[in-house]
């Protein structure tokens, strides 16, 4: 009898761990399909451009801050949309523009490219002024939402991290900029225009990006600007994506968890 109980307990424990692992490995599409939050696609128009934008609302009766999310170099992927849902779950309005709007086959967006490499190649051909204008229009849209309290944060990843830093030099109405493994503009004159604190999140095993931190810190200090980088030991480039669903002892998972906690804490402090 005792052996039978022991076997039942071990079986239950194994099944429980398996179920937890399945939940941890939930795909972005599964998260979106099962999310109780309101998702919608909107078209933000400016000049002769239409920017397809994914918006997720938190479940709250109060007006909430908005977070403009700038995607990686593969465009507005399912992972970014899944992250937007997580940001909304934390109590913020998540607004994620597809900066490849109009650049895909037949004038399509990210999802219309044949593969992610094609999306990446197109992304690197985007005119900087077009990127800035698109982000400006989406930022104004986010701040003007009736559900928004007019507070705007901006966060970006990889290519989007660099664009977040650059956008901070061109847009003075954000409460804070959150740069995930992205580089800063090298021009001191550009950095002097920044009017918001910039918080950096970097992987220790991402020398291409982290090697730029000392110069960026020196230039930001000289310009009298707030720049607070944090580097996570053992994490590689893209740890916010690769750390999702990874084992708890994985350096990318540890970095993601620490970065997420810091990001949410900073935004909830209301910078």
Secondary structure, 3 states (H helix, E strand, C coil): CHHHHHHHHHHHHHHHHHHHHHHHCCCHHHHHHHCCCEEEEEEEEECCEEEEEEEEECCCCCCEEEEEEECCCCCCCHHHHHHHHHHHHCCCEEEEECCCCCCCHHHCCHHHCCCHHHHHHHHCCCCHHHHHHHHHHHHHHHHHCCCEEEEEEEEEECHHHHHHHHHHCCCCCCCEEEEECCCCCCCHHHHCCCCCEEEEEEECCCHHHHCCHHHHHHHHHHCCCCEEEEEECCCCCCHHHHCCCCCCCCHHHHHHHHHHHHHHHHHHHCC
